[in-house]
Amino acid sequence: RGSSWGGGGGRPQEAPFRRNSVCVKMLCETATEQDLIDLMETVGTVTSVKMLTPHPRFHTCMAFVNLMDDASVAPALALHGTVPSWNQGIALQISGKVPEPEERQPRLEAPEKAAVRDTGSKAKEAEAKR
């Protein structure tokens, strides 16, 4: 496990959430990446796990788990409060954001067509003012 504790403030340097990512907190110090993979594979395919080392004042770790697809995030979040046998009786805290379906962007016109349309409407406005 690489160190993730930066200088100053004693706060972890948390990476921003990725679209298909969940944050798992309250991991015991003996928890492994494979433990997390085995747990999360029950809800979807795990693409990567980044475990952060514990701060000396605390006795729990945290990790970011990246899942293959959007549909796996909600079931992964439902594991919040689970007490796996390998976590020494500590309930996991799992957080993240269920990705919203991507909205279709309105179709944009080519700039030339928009300019022609604007010119035509401006000419009509000028004509109406006369």
C-alpha positions as CSV (number, residue, x, y, z in Angstrom):
1,R,0.0,0.0,0.0
2,G,1.4,3.4,-1.0
3,S,1.1,6.3,1.4
4,S,-1.8,8.7,0.7
5,W,-1.4,11.0,3.6
6,G,0.0,14.3,2.6
7,G,1.6,16.9,4.8
8,G,-0.5,19.4,6.6
9,G,-3.8,18.9,8.2
10,G,-3.7,15.2,8.6
11,R,-6.4,14.7,6.0
12,P,-6.3,12.1,3.3
13,Q,-5.8,13.2,-0.3
14,E,-8.9,11.8,-1.7
15,A,-9.2,11.6,-5.5
16,P,-12.4,12.9,-7.0
17,F,-15.1,10.3,-7.6
18,R,-15.0,8.7,-11.0
19,R,-18.3,7.9,-12.7
20,N,-18.3,4.2,-11.6
21,S,-16.5,4.6,-8.3
22,V,-17.4,4.0,-4.7
23,C,-15.5,4.9,-1.6
24,V,-15.2,2.2,1.1
25,K,-14.4,3.4,4.6
26,M,-13.9,1.7,8.0
27,L,-11.8,-1.1,6.6
28,C,-9.7,-2.8,9.3
29,E,-5.9,-2.6,8.9
30,T,-5.7,-6.2,7.8
31,A,-8.2,-5.9,5.0
32,T,-6.7,-6.6,1.5
33,E,-7.5,-5.5,-2.0
34,Q,-8.5,-9.1,-2.7
35,D,-11.0,-8.9,0.2
36,L,-12.6,-5.9,-1.4
37,I,-12.6,-7.4,-4.9
38,D,-14.3,-10.5,-3.6
39,L,-17.0,-8.4,-1.9
40,M,-17.6,-6.1,-4.8
41,E,-17.6,-8.8,-7.5
42,T,-20.9,-9.9,-6.0
43,V,-22.5,-6.8,-7.5
44,G,-20.4,-6.2,-10.6
45,T,-17.0,-6.3,-12.3
46,V,-14.2,-4.5,-10.4
47,T,-11.7,-2.7,-12.7
48,S,-9.4,-1.4,-9.9
49,V,-9.0,-0.9,-6.2
50,K,-6.9,1.9,-4.6
51,M,-6.4,1.3,-0.9
52,L,-5.1,4.2,1.2
53,T,-2.9,3.6,4.2
54,P,-4.4,4.4,7.6
55,H,-3.5,7.6,9.4
56,P,-1.5,6.9,12.6
57,R,-4.3,8.3,14.8
58,F,-6.9,6.0,13.3
59,H,-7.1,2.3,13.1
60,T,-9.2,1.9,9.9
61,C,-8.4,2.3,6.3
62,M,-10.3,3.4,3.2
63,A,-10.3,2.5,-0.4
64,F,-11.7,3.6,-3.8
65,V,-13.2,0.8,-5.9
66,N,-13.8,1.4,-9.6
67,L,-16.5,-0.7,-11.2
68,M,-16.9,-1.6,-14.8
69,D,-20.4,-0.1,-15.4
70,D,-22.9,2.3,-14.1
71,A,-25.4,-0.4,-13.2
72,S,-23.0,-1.8,-10.6
73,V,-22.8,1.4,-8.5
74,A,-26.3,1.2,-6.9
75,P,-25.9,-2.4,-5.7
76,A,-22.4,-1.6,-4.4
77,L,-23.9,1.3,-2.4
78,A,-26.4,-1.1,-1.0
79,L,-23.6,-2.9,0.7
80,H,-23.2,0.0,3.1
81,G,-23.4,-1.3,6.7
82,T,-22.3,-4.8,5.7
83,V,-20.0,-6.5,8.3
84,P,-17.8,-8.9,6.3
85,S,-16.1,-11.7,8.3
86,W,-12.7,-10.3,7.3
87,N,-13.3,-6.8,8.7
88,Q,-13.0,-7.7,12.4
89,G,-16.7,-6.9,13.2
90,I,-16.6,-3.4,11.7
91,A,-19.4,-2.3,9.5
92,L,-18.3,-0.8,6.2
93,Q,-19.2,2.7,5.2
94,I,-19.7,2.8,1.4
95,S,-20.4,6.1,-0.4
96,G,-20.6,7.3,-3.9
97,K,-23.0,8.7,-6.4
98,V,-25.2,6.7,-8.7
99,P,-24.5,8.0,-12.2
100,E,-27.4,9.7,-13.9
101,P,-28.2,8.5,-17.4
102,E,-26.4,10.7,-20.0
103,E,-28.9,13.1,-21.5
104,R,-28.9,13.5,-25.2
105,Q,-27.5,16.9,-26.2
106,P,-29.6,19.0,-28.5
107,R,-28.4,18.8,-32.1
108,L,-26.4,21.9,-33.0
109,E,-26.7,23.5,-36.4
110,A,-23.6,24.1,-38.5
111,P,-22.4,27.7,-37.9
112,E,-23.0,28.7,-41.5
113,K,-26.7,27.7,-41.3
114,A,-27.1,29.6,-38.0
115,A,-25.5,32.7,-39.5
116,V,-27.8,32.6,-42.6
117,R,-30.8,32.1,-40.4
118,D,-29.8,35.0,-38.1
119,T,-29.2,37.3,-41.1
120,G,-32.6,36.5,-42.6
121,S,-34.4,37.2,-39.3
122,K,-32.5,40.5,-38.8
123,A,-33.4,41.6,-42.3
124,K,-37.1,40.8,-41.6
125,E,-36.9,42.7,-38.2
126,A,-35.3,45.8,-40.0
127,E,-38.0,45.6,-42.7
128,A,-40.8,45.5,-40.0
129,K,-39.4,48.6,-38.3
130,R,-39.7,50.6,-41.6
